[in-house]
């Protein structure tokens, strides 16, 4: 009986919280002003659930087959659940993020010149000639600060990071062969920052 009462109480609080802003829920569309000058498109939409919580969906496209001499093709879709300490779309927030990534890119630790040898019997390659082609799922936390600059416009400063679980194949860019000497997938897991910037947001409603 106590459990039932507690469950009903929780449901009532959540329902009342959602209802109190049902007629005034806002929707913002946004674009990342930091990434656009380097040819990377990052756009999203943030929808108000209630007075404190929002959901944001966003997409990132980096189409560079060669960026400063490195592969940098990234295609990412993500979703945030955000909690605002003040109220939705205002000031500090924290949240959780999950993203899916398709990449044909060169890991940063391969950007410099230098020898790469998988085993003592393997060929020796130049690290900067190697790249990775695969997929990743990223799960992490997001934090930021959003402030209003006019009735319709906001600025959203944010950063996100967490755990990336990847499946990929490693290739030599010039020779077109696998440098990892496998026929299947490589797997890797690492903790990394993977999102961030300054979103310029426009209120649709």
Secondary structure, DSSP 8 states (H G I E B T S, - for coil): -HHHHHHHHHHHHHHHHHHTTGGG--EEEEEEHHHHTTTEEEEEEEEE-SSSEEEEEEEEEEEEEEETTEEEEEEEEEEEEEEESSBTTBEEEEEEEEEEEEEEE--GGGSS--EE-SSTTS--EEGGGEEEEEEEEEEEEEEEEEEESSSSEEEEEEEEEEEEEEEEEEEETTT-SBSS--SS-EEEEEEEEEEEEEEEEEE--
